[in-house]
């Protein structure tokens, strides 16, 4: 792909603090403050273009510009950085104006030692700024050495996983306004850029989406208090406090309690130095003070406040932060546990899309590809997130090695290239397909075709007789002795990728490739059956995922399918529908059960209250999905989150169709016999709003739909019935 795509031609240059500290050994320093005064002749319009790395705060004449937070969204900066555009016409004054910018370290200047080595990332450097203000088509202000910079302000410490320290006594009074005496400030200097091309940010920005009060849970001591947000979330606390100058309040964030105190032990262990998820505000003593961090975010339910000196906390509010894509889907049913699972899945998804799709918002904040892959259909059903995925897919390709490898986390500073395997790498291969199915847009297929092809070529180099043995496999099974061999799931995805690549080639008119990858998929299927089928309906050692994986991918020969299905059902029923799988089986199994006509078992598996299972989490009071069935590690993960897509696609019956991408023709196929008596769903598709409501009554079923285009519904007996655009009502 052309990495020069959408480049802006800049007059401005990268500027930074005059002190040179461009080494990964440099300790974190206070944030640089930049200011520039200029004249404006009352033109018709004004626009700002800015890239401030790692994160920036932008002000014009003392007013905050925009409502973005944690901007720009993280990328692999040595390949690509993003800039953001603002219309600032309403901020401008005839005559004198002042621009003010503060920079935080963010992902760009991670200083803390942790196991993923972002402190040694190839782009790592001091914060820096690229800026232009354009008025009526002419560059009026640009970043250059005429700007002034100050490095001893209120933002004393800003590190992504550690937290933020702000000393309000040190905020220069009036520095964002005209006439401020900056004679003691230094001149900015020109510095090298981050190393990548600079392209426009084309993903929904992060914003504070909701503010809710926290509840004072209890006091640990006279100066230590624990607050409860009421649910697990992503963001930070907004502190309202009063007291004497120099007093401070520390806010320490966790998702668990240990007795009366908070417990970070399960999420802090991979950050190897410094505090973890800790913000500190030092008061200036000027009445009631309100503060929230700007250059970090946290995953938490509980906040421990520690007061030093003479201060009184008036309130702590929870600011929920995520990528600001539109919510477009809803689901409710007659089963309260299923409804709760939908709620906590959506909260987990939102909590794990803060600029990029992540695994968890506290311990790592990393863009784990497997988590993104598994949850993508949930995301596309409930949120207009395609552009956010598209932006992240560009970063995936920017991280791809010349031999086709991609890392397990994106972006990566060099960690994670070996071992995650196809079930994780599938994000690069399959999310373009999901975007095409759900929106009808094939841009990501076109843009990444060569990169995906290159990845398939890499897989061939790590396969033996078409069997791929590398990968993390059915991750987070409750019992590793019941976890299916990695080679089975990795080879299953190798087959799916070859099939999808053949479809991509057909779509793009690459006929030779289409034939090649179709033949490859057939060869993989034959090898898969030879390697893993034991006869008598058993794959591998008869684990549940060993049945559902080949059924999900379509790898079971027709002659053996009935027996394989029978053996799988016998196993599920003998175990009373427990979740006898990890994150891969969690996607395969409920879907396969519906496809073979046993949606009743799928529903029972989702809502049954025993360990291990989703319903068990609800019984224990989970407010987000957990990383493991036991809940001993992270309690805000999205990798078990395909279940919300299952609710829309199977329970409600809204079926994406590759022959009608973007729902240009709607197919509804509700699971009438799943055990629910009522389902209601809405999905604002690329073609318009789809509304589905079905209800079981004493004589059969009643279906009401409202469609933007024509469609069909598959009735309980398997026959189709035409649906017209607009409202439809059917008694069955």
C-alpha positions, 0 to 999 in steps of 0.5 A, a space after each residue: 500500500 502507498 504509505 504516502 497516501 493522504 499526506 499534507 504538505 506542511 510549512 511548519 516543522 517539528 518543534 520541541 523543548 530546547 533541551 535535547 533528551 532523545 534517549 530511551 534512558 531519559 527519565 520522564 520530565 514535566 510537560 512542555 508548554 508552547 505558546 505563540 501570539 499572532 495577528 489576524 485581519 478578521 478573515 472569513 475562516 480559520 483552520 488548525 492542523 496539529 500533531 502533538 506527540 504523544 498527546 496534546 491539549 490545544 487552546 486558542 485565546 484561553 479556550 479549549 479547542 475541541 472535545 477530543 481527549 487522548 489525541 492523536 490516536 496512537 499509531 506506529 509513529 516511526 511509520 505513521 503519525 496522525 494530525 487532526 484538523 479543527 475549524 477555529 473560526 469562532 475562536 478567533 479575534 480581530 487583531 491579536 490572538 494566542 495559541 497555547 499547546 501542552 504536550 504529554 508523553 502518551 504512547 510516544 514517550 513511554 518511559 516505564 519499564 514493562 514487559 512489552 518494551 515500549 520504553 525501547 520503541 524505535 520511535 521513543 523521544 521527547 514530546 514534539 509539536 507540528 502545527 499550522 493555522 490556515 486562514 482563507 487558504 493561507 498559512 498564518 501561523 506555523 510551528 517554527 523557532 519563533 514559538 516559546 516553550 516552558 518546561 516547568 509548569 503544572 504537569 509534572 509527570 505524565 506516563 500512560 500506565 503509571 498516571 499523572 501528577 499535576 501541581 496547580 500552584 505551578 500553572 503559569 497565570 494568563 499564559 494562554 492569553 495575549 500579553 503574557 510575559 514569556 521573556 523567561 521562556 526559551 525559544 523552541 527548537 527544530 527537532 526530527 519528526 517521529 520518523 513516519 509519514 503524517 496523515 490525517 486522523 480518520 478514526 473517531 476521536 476519544 471523548 468523555 462519553 459520560 460522567 457519573 458520580 462515584 459513591 463513597 464506599 468507606 473510610 480506611 483511615 482519617 485520610 484514606 477513602 475508597 469510592 465505588 463507580 458502581 461498574 467497571 469502566 475506562 477513563 478517570 476520576 474528576 476531582 472536586 476539592 478544596 483546601 490549602 495550597 500544597 495539600 494533595 489528593 492521590 487517586 489510585 485506581 483498581 477493579 477489585 477490593 481486598 477487604 476494605 482496601 483496593 487491590 491492584 496486584 493482578 493488573 499491576 504486575 507487568 509494569 516493572 517500575 513506578 506507581 501504577 494507575 495513580 494520579 495526584 493533584 496538588 492544590 493551589 488553595 484558591 477555593 473549590 478546585 476541579 481537576 481531571 487528568 489529560 494524558 493518561 487513562 485507567 481501567 477501574 471500578 474503585 478509586 482510593 483517595 489519599 489526602 495529604 495536608 489540609 484538603 477536603 474532597 467534595 466529590 469524585 466523578 467517573 469520566 467514561 472515555 472511549 472512541 466516540 463512534 455512534 451506537 447503532 444496535 440494541 437487543 433485549 429478550 425475555 431472559 434477564 441473564 441474556 439481557 445482562 450479558 448484552 449490557 456487560 459485553 457492550 460495556 466491555 467493548 466500549 471500555 476496550 476501544 480507546 483509540 484502538 481495540 485493546 485487551 484491557 484498559 488497565 494492565 496493558 492497554 495493548 492492541 491485542 489482535 486476537 481480542 479485536 478479531 473475536 469481538 469485531 462482529 459485536 462491534 459492527 453490530 452495535 457501533 458504527 466502528 468500521 472507520 475505527 477498525 480501518 484506521 487500526 488496520 492501517 497500523 497493523 499493516 504498518 507493523 507488518 514485517 517484509 516476510 508477512 509477519 504481524 505482531 500480536 499487539 498493534 502497535 508494537 515497539 518490536 514485541 510479540 512477532 513470534 507465536 500468537 498464531 493465526 487466531 490472533 493474526 486473523 484480525 488482519 485477514 478477517 476484519 476487512 471481510 466483516 467490514 465488507 459484510 456489514 457495510 458493503 465497503 470493500 476499501 479495506 479488502 482493496 487496500 490490504 490485499 497485498 499485505 494479507 496475501 503476504 501474510 498467507 505466504 508467511 503462514 505457508 512457511 510455518 506450516 508442514 503439510 498444510 498444518 500450522 502448529 504455532 499459536 496461542 490456540 483456545 486461550 483461557 480454557 478453564 482447564 488446560 487438560 481440556 484445551 484442544 491442540 493449538 495445531 487444530 485451531 491454527 490450521 482451521 484458521 489457515 483454511 478459512 483465510 485461504 477461502 477468504 483470500 480466494 473470495 477477495 481475489 474474485 472480488 478484485 478480479 484477480 482470477 489466478 489468485 482466486 484459483 490458487 487460494 481455492 486450491 490451497 483451501 482444498 489442500 488444507 481441508 484434506 490435510 486437516 481431516 487426515 491429521 485430526 480426525 480419529 474416526 467415529 465422529 471424533 476430532 483430536 481428543 474429543 474436546 468441545 472445541 475439537 468438534 466446534 472448530 471444524 464444524 464452524 469452518 466447514 471442514 467436516 466432510 458431509 459423510 461424517 457430519 451427522 456423527 460429529 454433531 451427535 458426539 458434540 451434542 452428547 458431550 455438551 449435554 453430559 456436561 450440562 452446557 458448561 463453557 468447556 472451551 477458551 476464547 476460540 470455542 466461545 465464538 465457534 460453539 454457540 454459532 455452530 449449535 444454531 447452525 445444526 438446529 440446537 439453538 436451545 443448547 446455545 442459549 442454555 450454554 450462555 445463561 446457565 449459572 454454573 462455573 464455568 460460563 457467562 451466566 456464572 459471571 452474572 451470578 457473581 455480579 460482573 459488570 464487564 466480561 472477565 479474562 478468565 472463567 475464574 475471574 482471577 485476572 483482568 475483569 474487563 476483557 472483550 475476548 469472550 464478547 462474540 456473544 452479543 453478535 450471536 444475540 443479534 445474528 441468531 436470537 434476533 435473526 439479523 443475518 449478514 449476507 455476502 451476496 447482499 453486503 451492507 444489508 442491501 437485501 435483508 435476511 432474517 432468520 430468528 432462532 424461534 426454538 432457542 427457548 426465548 419467548 420474546 426478542 426485540 432488536 434494532 440495527 441501524 445498518 448501512 442501508 438504514 434501520 432494521 427493526 425486528 421483534 418476535 414473540 412466542 404465543 399460545 398458537 405460534 409466533 408473531 413477527 413484526 419488522 421494519 426494514 429500509 429495503 426489501 428482504 425475507 424471513 426464514 420461518 420455523 419450518 425453513 420456508 422463506 417469506 418475502 418482506 417488503 420495505 417498511 413495516 411487516 407483521 406475520 402470524 406464524 
